[in-house]
Amino acid sequence: MAINIVLLEPEIPQNTGNIARSCAATGARLHLIGPLGFSISDRHLKRAGLDYWNQVDIRYYDDWKQFTRQREAGLLFFASTKGIRTYAEPEYPEDCFLVFGPETRGLPESLLLENSRQCIRIPMLGGIRSLNLSNSVAVILYEALRQHGFSGLDTHGRLSGMSEG
């Protein structure tokens, strides 16, 4: 299973680092679309991703046009507070792309209008602008993984001192 996380023009290195760590933990691919609001060598980015960077399949694109030309086939879902469906409503194919916008402004309205049937949102109280980007990615990513039975992921933890049975 290869879910794809797409960050369009991410601005905060710590968020991208946390998202990279989530991708490492789940086997999701990370697509970074520029311009980025930070350098790939940023120490905050590296620290947030800990020592998982070599376990993340990261692909870089200069802009949205390059991404649309080079990406593999797969259904795109656009996460936005303006989405018309909750993230729990769609069925996520194994090769889907979960697209997230920049932290301070979200995905461009023109992109949302062109893809309105594929726009999803995380429910929250009125008056709240949005959730943290890395939290939003985790919520939606794990819903897609849940729909596929967490295929390939370790679902059984072990407490020390506890016998199996």
Secondary structure, 3 states (H helix, E strand, C coil): CCCEEEEECCCCHHHHHHHHHHHHHHCCEEEEECCCCCCCCCHHHHHHCCCCHHHCCEEEECCHHHHHHHCCCCCEEEECCCCCEECCCCCCCCCCEEEECCCCCCCCHHHHHHCHHHEEECCCCCCCCCCCHHHHHHHHHHHHHHHCCCCCCCCCCCCCCCCCC
